[in-house]
């Protein structure tokens, strides 16, 4: 007689354990960070279970289908079998009249608390650890239930939908802001992440030094004649102009001019000391411009309008000023 009660107790534990496993793993799969899983899976030496977990999450509909089938097997079929066996045990002891309703109520409460609520809370809190640990078991269950799952996929095509990892600018900004508020990244790092996306919205025209304010030199002027200008103007780059309107002969670095002056090359003209210039349209996006500065170490570009006319000068420091937060958009 005692063996009947022991078997009933063990069956209750099996049902609760199965329900708890399915509920906890389901919560973990739905809350685990997919980017973190991807990062662990693509490492040269991936964390145990990471690649398998990444594949399971890629076909999340199929994985959840397996979990739902197993979970309902424990909750519904298991509970029915428990009820039938409990009725038999209680009848043997002549206590079925009061014991069976109490058992049914108690089992329902246990399934709700220990089979659903607590495991899901635990799975959500330790999503990554639970997901990694359960990945081999889920893989095995998927193989065992593959014929049934494939049949369900034919009836419900939505199950076959693959989950792709994707994001956008606004989501990354929000994640950076949340990370800063939680202390996981520095506030200045979060601010810089936001400013990186700003580069895509700015053009060379927004950041350039306009022609009227850009430092220029007459190409025919020799170095001796420029001496006073070089000593009083701290501009790093100068645009060398020809006699014709908008004729740009090149650009020259102030440091190079001062070096030539010290070397006694005062008779050389600005055009002879100039370097080849790279022209960029005024509507070019700043992110593309920054990529150009990275390839070509010359830190300045001459900005031209749609007709090829010289309209301004822009250097790498103007782009970096946006990232550093020094640049403020003009109100004009």
RODO-2510 file (C-alpha; in nm, 4 decimals, decimal comma):
residues 332
     n   res          X          Y          Z
     1     x     0,0000     0,0000     0,0000
     2     x     0,2799     0,2372     0,0827
     3     x     0,4353     0,1558    -0,2544
     4     x     0,1238     0,2996    -0,4248
     5     x     0,1688     0,6299    -0,2453
     6     x     0,5403     0,6320    -0,3277
     7     x     0,4672     0,5739    -0,6952
     8     x     0,2058     0,8517    -0,6885
     9     x     0,4566     1,0859    -0,5254
    10     x     0,7233     1,0014    -0,7840
    11     x     0,4780     1,0568    -1,0692
    12     x     0,3906     1,3976    -0,9265
    13     x     0,7617     1,4869    -0,9208
    14     x     0,8031     1,3714    -1,2826
    15     x     0,5089     1,5836    -1,4021
    16     x     0,6249     1,8906    -1,2096
    17     x     0,9865     1,8495    -1,3210
    18     x     0,8887     1,8086    -1,6866
    19     x     0,6547     2,1060    -1,6782
    20     x     0,9135     2,3190    -1,4967
    21     x     1,1858     2,2300    -1,7476
    22     x     0,9695     2,3205    -2,0483
    23     x     0,8441     2,6459    -1,8934
    24     x     1,1890     2,7592    -1,7791
    25     x     1,3567     2,6806    -2,1106
    26     x     1,0790     2,8498    -2,3076
    27     x     1,1165     3,1683    -2,1029
    28     x     1,4948     3,1560    -2,1420
    29     x     1,4790     3,1143    -2,5213
    30     x     1,2402     3,4057    -2,5569
    31     x     1,4439     3,6426    -2,3364
    32     x     1,8050     3,5500    -2,4152
    33     x     1,9931     3,8182    -2,6076
    34     x     2,0283     3,6913    -2,9680
    35     x     2,3291     3,9168    -3,0313
    36     x     2,5056     3,7668    -2,7304
    37     x     2,4264     3,4152    -2,8524
    38     x     2,5611     3,4995    -3,1993
    39     x     2,8783     3,6463    -3,0485
    40     x     2,9398     3,3303    -2,8432
    41     x     2,8700     3,1052    -3,1429
    42     x     3,1125     3,2747    -3,3870
    43     x     3,4105     3,2756    -3,1514
    44     x     3,7111     3,0692    -3,2660
    45     x     3,6541     2,8573    -2,9553
    46     x     3,2776     2,8890    -2,8959
    47     x     3,1173     2,8309    -2,5577
    48     x     2,9773     2,4786    -2,5187
    49     x     2,6299     2,4651    -2,6706
    50     x     2,6505     2,8141    -2,8253
    51     x     2,6450     2,7048    -3,1896
    52     x     2,3644     2,4590    -3,1264
    53     x     2,1694     2,7275    -2,9403
    54     x     2,2207     2,9714    -3,2281
    55     x     2,0734     2,7158    -3,4704
    56     x     1,7788     2,6496    -3,2385
    57     x     1,7071     3,0211    -3,2113
    58     x     1,7318     3,0609    -3,5869
    59     x     1,4379     2,8198    -3,6181
    60     x     1,2677     2,9449    -3,3033
    61     x     0,9190     2,8520    -3,4235
    62     x     1,0191     2,4872    -3,4597
    63     x     1,1980     2,4875    -3,1218
    64     x     0,9010     2,6386    -2,9412
    65     x     0,6694     2,3890    -3,1090
    66     x     0,8713     2,1025    -2,9614
    67     x     0,8616     2,2654    -2,6162
    68     x     0,4869     2,3290    -2,6334
    69     x     0,4148     1,9674    -2,7294
    70     x     0,6306     1,8312    -2,4472
    71     x     0,4982     2,0829    -2,1948
    72     x     0,1377     2,0042    -2,2727
    73     x     0,2195     1,6359    -2,2590
    74     x     0,3264     1,6788    -1,8986
    75     x     0,0558     1,9289    -1,8010
    76     x    -0,2454     1,7700    -1,9707
    77     x    -0,1715     1,4038    -2,0332
    78     x     0,0415     1,3741    -1,7177
    79     x    -0,2249     1,5372    -1,5030
    80     x    -0,4968     1,3115    -1,6436
    81     x    -0,2888     1,0021    -1,5786
    82     x    -0,2093     1,1288    -1,2275
    83     x    -0,5776     1,1892    -1,1608
    84     x    -0,6684     0,8384    -1,2751
    85     x    -0,3934     0,6764    -1,0714
    86     x    -0,4718     0,8899    -0,7665
    87     x    -0,8395     0,7875    -0,7906
    88     x    -0,7348     0,4228    -0,7918
    89     x    -0,5039     0,4683    -0,4906
    90     x    -0,7621     0,6625    -0,2914
    91     x    -1,0351     0,4071    -0,3666
    92     x    -0,8084     0,1348    -0,2335
    93     x    -0,7872     0,3338     0,0884
    94     x    -1,1584     0,4284     0,0865
    95     x    -1,0820     0,8030     0,0981
    96     x    -1,1624     0,9000    -0,2601
    97     x    -1,4607     1,1098    -0,1543
    98     x    -1,2542     1,3870     0,0043
    99     x    -0,9007     1,3058    -0,1023
   100     x    -0,9544     1,3264    -0,4789
   101     x    -1,0876     1,6864    -0,4864
   102     x    -0,8112     1,7965    -0,2475
   103     x    -0,5515     1,6191    -0,4620
   104     x    -0,6846     1,7857    -0,7803
   105     x    -0,6771     2,1332    -0,6248
   106     x    -0,3318     2,0751    -0,4753
   107     x    -0,1889     1,9408    -0,8030
   108     x    -0,3275     2,2388    -0,9941
   109     x    -0,1649     2,4827    -0,7500
   110     x     0,1669     2,2958    -0,7670
   111     x     0,1670     2,2952    -1,1470
   112     x     0,0931     2,6681    -1,1575
   113     x     0,3574     2,7604    -0,8986
   114     x     0,6323     2,5000    -0,9451
   115     x     0,5629     2,4089    -1,3082
   116     x     0,4980     2,7526    -1,4563
   117     x     0,5555     3,0707    -1,2534
   118     x     0,8801     2,9931    -1,0689
   119     x     1,0559     2,8186    -1,3629
   120     x     0,9707     3,1038    -1,6005
   121     x     1,1026     3,3601    -1,3527
   122     x     1,4182     3,1541    -1,3102
   123     x     1,4567     3,1049    -1,6864
   124     x     1,4135     3,4755    -1,7578
   125     x     1,6683     3,5750    -1,4941
   126     x     1,9322     3,3234    -1,6091
   127     x     1,8344     3,3178    -1,9751
   128     x     2,1787     3,2613    -2,1251
   129     x     2,2890     2,9917    -1,8810
   130     x     1,9590     2,8022    -1,9036
   131     x     1,9516     2,8255    -2,2839
   132     x     2,3074     2,6983    -2,3231
   133     x     2,2533     2,4118    -2,0778
   134     x     1,9268     2,3001    -2,2396
   135     x     2,0438     2,3259    -2,6030
   136     x     2,1611     1,9608    -2,6310
   137     x     1,8348     1,8328    -2,4801
   138     x     1,6275     2,0489    -2,7146
   139     x     1,8302     1,9251    -3,0102
   140     x     1,7635     1,5641    -2,9112
   141     x     1,3919     1,6288    -2,8579
   142     x     1,3778     1,7948    -3,1984
   143     x     1,5267     1,4888    -3,3641
   144     x     1,2869     1,2519    -3,1845
   145     x     0,9812     1,4618    -3,2701
   146     x     1,0892     1,5622    -3,6198
   147     x     0,8138     1,3700    -3,8089
   148     x     0,5399     1,5315    -3,5992
   149     x     0,6980     1,8764    -3,6229
   150     x     0,7359     1,8509    -4,0008
   151     x     0,3688     1,7572    -4,0286
   152     x     0,2702     2,0579    -3,8189
   153     x     0,4907     2,2824    -4,0324
   154     x     0,2978     2,1735    -4,3399
   155     x    -0,0296     2,2621    -4,1676
   156     x     0,1043     2,5828    -4,0086
   157     x     0,3735     2,7370    -4,2350
   158     x     0,4370     3,0206    -3,9878
   159     x     0,6318     2,7705    -3,7743
   160     x     0,9023     2,7521    -4,0429
   161     x     0,9817     3,1249    -4,0273
   162     x     1,3501     3,1862    -3,9557
   163     x     1,4587     3,4482    -3,7042
   164     x     1,7216     3,6835    -3,8452
   165     x     1,9325     3,9051    -3,6210
   166     x     1,8663     4,2659    -3,7211
   167     x     1,8676     4,6111    -3,5696
   168     x     1,8488     4,9769    -3,6697
   169     x     1,9982     5,3102    -3,5680
   170     x     1,7281     5,3974    -3,3181
   171     x     1,7548     5,0611    -3,1428
   172     x     2,1328     5,0938    -3,1112
   173     x     2,0927     5,4452    -2,9701
   174     x     1,8426     5,3170    -2,7153
   175     x     2,0684     5,0268    -2,6181
   176     x     2,3624     5,2639    -2,5742
   177     x     2,1484     5,4966    -2,3616
   178     x     2,0245     5,2088    -2,1460
   179     x     2,3783     5,0728    -2,1127
   180     x     2,4947     5,4117    -1,9931
   181     x     2,2106     5,4397    -1,7413
   182     x     2,2909     5,0920    -1,6066
   183     x     2,6605     5,1746    -1,5826
   184     x     2,7603     4,9051    -1,8329
   185     x     2,9230     5,1570    -2,0691
   186     x     3,0570     5,5069    -2,0092
   187     x     2,8311     5,8055    -2,0731
   188     x     3,0773     5,9574    -2,3226
   189     x     3,0887     5,6262    -2,5125
   190     x     2,7101     5,6246    -2,5423
   191     x     2,7159     5,9850    -2,6621
   192     x     2,9802     5,9051    -2,9250
   193     x     2,7790     5,6075    -3,0524
   194     x     2,4865     5,8407    -3,1083
   195     x     2,7088     6,0951    -3,2858
   196     x     2,8458     5,8303    -3,5228
   197     x     2,4985     5,7962    -3,6729
   198     x     2,4836     6,1732    -3,7082
   199     x     2,7622     6,1558    -3,9678
   200     x     2,5216     5,9931    -4,2106
   201     x     2,2919     6,2974    -4,1867
   202     x     2,5597     6,5631    -4,2445
   203     x     2,7299     6,6729    -4,5665
   204     x     3,0581     6,8463    -4,6452
   205     x     2,8617     7,1676    -4,6883
   206     x     2,7514     7,1521    -4,3231
   207     x     3,1054     7,1237    -4,1858
   208     x     3,3288     7,3023    -4,4374
   209     x     3,4993     7,6347    -4,3891
   210     x     3,3282     7,8567    -4,6528
   211     x     3,5398     8,0046    -4,9289
   212     x     3,5140     8,3557    -4,7838
   213     x     3,6745     8,2309    -4,4604
   214     x     3,9056     7,9640    -4,6056
   215     x     4,2797     8,0479    -4,5989
   216     x     4,4027     8,0993    -4,9578
   217     x     4,7293     8,1939    -5,1269
   218     x     4,8032     8,3392    -5,4701
   219     x     4,9917     8,0718    -5,6601
   220     x     5,2374     8,3254    -5,8052
   221     x     5,3373     8,4665    -5,4651
   222     x     5,6800     8,3503    -5,3501
   223     x     5,7610     8,2258    -5,0040
   224     x     5,9386     8,5419    -4,8918
   225     x     5,6286     8,7476    -4,9676
   226     x     5,4146     8,5064    -4,7675
   227     x     5,6384     8,5182    -4,4607
   228     x     5,4345     8,7696    -4,2623
   229     x     5,1084     8,5882    -4,3361
   230     x     5,2494     8,2545    -4,2273
   231     x     5,3735     8,3969    -3,8978
   232     x     5,0429     8,5592    -3,8092
   233     x     4,7930     8,3028    -3,9422
   234     x     4,7843     7,9638    -3,7738
   235     x     4,5766     7,7854    -4,0387
   236     x     4,7189     7,4377    -4,1037
   237     x     4,6179     7,4132    -4,4696
   238     x     4,6005     7,6749    -4,7435
   239     x     4,4306     7,6608    -5,0827
   240     x     4,6610     7,7770    -5,3633
   241     x     4,4683     7,9700    -5,6296
   242     x     4,5548     8,0565    -5,9885
   243     x     4,4783     8,3704    -6,1841
   244     x     4,1469     8,2473    -6,3210
   245     x     3,8299     8,2465    -6,1113
   246     x     3,7871     7,9204    -5,9169
   247     x     4,1203     7,7907    -6,0476
   248     x     4,2577     7,5777    -5,7648
   249     x     4,6227     7,4813    -5,8198
   250     x     4,6596     7,2713    -5,5082
   251     x     4,6825     7,2813    -5,1308
   252     x     4,9822     7,3412    -4,9100
   253     x     5,0537     7,2700    -4,5468
   254     x     5,1704     7,5558    -4,3228
   255     x     5,4349     7,3326    -4,1690
   256     x     5,5767     7,2564    -4,5123
   257     x     5,5918     7,6264    -4,5990
   258     x     5,7720     7,7138    -4,2754
   259     x     6,0173     7,4272    -4,3300
   260     x     6,0913     7,5489    -4,6836
   261     x     6,1394     7,9008    -4,5499
   262     x     6,3971     7,7802    -4,2966
   263     x     6,5729     7,5856    -4,5722
   264     x     6,6240     7,9061    -4,7703
   265     x     6,3698     7,8328    -5,0442
   266     x     6,2134     8,1758    -5,0218
   267     x     6,2127     8,2285    -5,3992
   268     x     5,9824     7,9349    -5,4630
   269     x     5,6195     8,0198    -5,5355
   270     x     5,3173     7,8815    -5,3555
   271     x     5,2172     7,6806    -5,6652
   272     x     5,5606     7,5128    -5,6732
   273     x     5,5301     7,4117    -5,3082
   274     x     5,1700     7,2972    -5,3301
   275     x     5,0438     6,9389    -5,3266
   276     x     4,7854     6,7786    -5,5525
   277     x     4,4347     6,8537    -5,4342
   278     x     4,1372     6,6210    -5,4017
   279     x     3,7995     6,7736    -5,4777
   280     x     3,4781     6,6572    -5,3146
   281     x     3,1192     6,7625    -5,3913
   282     x     2,9528     6,9759    -5,1278
   283     x     2,6691     6,7231    -5,0839
   284     x     2,8925     6,4252    -5,0076
   285     x     2,7965     6,2562    -4,6795
   286     x     3,0427     6,2995    -4,3971
   287     x     3,0685     5,9248    -4,3248
   288     x     3,1979     5,8689    -4,6797
   289     x     3,4286     6,1650    -4,6432
   290     x     3,5740     6,0204    -4,3225
   291     x     3,6407     5,6921    -4,5022
   292     x     3,8301     5,8886    -4,7672
   293     x     4,0455     6,0567    -4,5037
   294     x     4,1256     5,7121    -4,3644
   295     x     4,2521     5,5887    -4,7032
   296     x     4,4402     5,9062    -4,7933
   297     x     4,6418     6,0534    -4,5080
   298     x     4,6185     6,4064    -4,6535
   299     x     4,3860     6,5682    -4,4020
   300     x     4,2101     6,8244    -4,6209
   301     x     3,9710     6,8395    -4,9150
   302     x     3,8581     7,1240    -5,1394
   303     x     3,4789     7,1383    -5,1614
   304     x     3,3197     7,2275    -5,4951
   305     x     2,9634     7,2955    -5,6042
   306     x     2,7726     7,1263    -5,8832
   307     x     2,9497     7,3446    -6,1396
   308     x     3,2968     7,2639    -6,0095
   309     x     3,3425     7,5996    -5,8400
   310     x     3,5502     7,6267    -5,5221
   311     x     3,3101     7,6804    -5,2294
   312     x     3,5001     7,5717    -4,9202
   313     x     3,7668     7,3714    -4,7412
   314     x     3,7176     7,0783    -4,5084
   315     x     3,9632     6,8827    -4,2975
   316     x     3,9497     6,5606    -4,0977
   317     x     3,9366     6,7610    -3,7750
   318     x     3,5934     6,8981    -3,8764
   319     x     3,4565     6,5421    -3,8893
   320     x     3,6244     6,4479    -3,5617
   321     x     3,4696     6,7566    -3,4019
   322     x     3,1261     6,6028    -3,4626
   323     x     3,2277     6,2799    -3,2867
   324     x     3,3840     6,4716    -2,9983
   325     x     3,0724     6,6865    -2,9565
   326     x     3,2441     7,0135    -3,0321
   327     x     3,0476     7,0865    -3,3499
   328     x     2,7154     7,2649    -3,3234
   329     x     2,4869     7,3092    -3,6186
   330     x     2,4522     7,6666    -3,7353
   331     x     2,1142     7,8266    -3,6773
   332     x     2,1274     7,9886    -4,0151
***
